[in-house]
Amino acid sequence: MSSVEFFYNGTWYRNELAARWAIFLDTIDVGHRYESQGIEYEDTLYCWPDFWLPRLDCWIRTEERKPDRLCDQEARKLALATRKSVYVFFSLIGVPTDDTRSAYLYGPTFDTKADFAGVDFDEMYWWCQCPYCQQMGIQYQGRSARLPCRCVRLRKSSDNKTYTFDSPRLQIAYDDARRARLDEYRLHTEG
């Protein structure tokens, strides 16, 4: 039995998708830590989220396909255990076009009627960039008016739908992540 790890910028990544997301995150300069810590849920159940983004105060998981039931449950538990938002990005890296190349958001809530006690869920979250201060973030459909900087709302009070998910800087980051050559290392394990 063998598994493949990928090397990028001094770090070994468990899979190619995580390494490509690291390239993307480096290109947009949001700051990240790969598998920075395991999170304990219920005495013995651990989760190792792919990325912690300290400047955005959130976790990112990367998946090749839309999250299955297990991934969904783990993301909800992670949001509940840490009281931080969890974005699960799935599919290939690229500029989003609809609900593909998208992310699901699992976020802590104080709504006792939420589906999963204390965790909200939403979909179609995309990277976006403020056209004024250049801040990067993850917002519903890539709407930069929703970024914490509030620049777009302050300048365009009537426009809540300034979409910047395809800004030139983000397009470069998506292209860099897709086209990068990665070093592979095949690990052989007994099994």
Buried (B, 14 or more C-beta within 10 A) or exposed (E): EEEEBBEBEEBEBBBBBBBBBBBBBBBBEBEBBBBEEEBEBEEEEEBBBBBBBEEBEBBBBBBEEBBEEEBBBBBBBBBBBBEBBBBBBBBEBEBBEEBEBBBBBBBBBEEEEBEBEBBBBEEBBBBBBBBBEEBBBBBBBBBBBBBEBBBBBEEEEEEEEBBBBBBEBBEEBBBBBEEBEBEEEEEEEEE
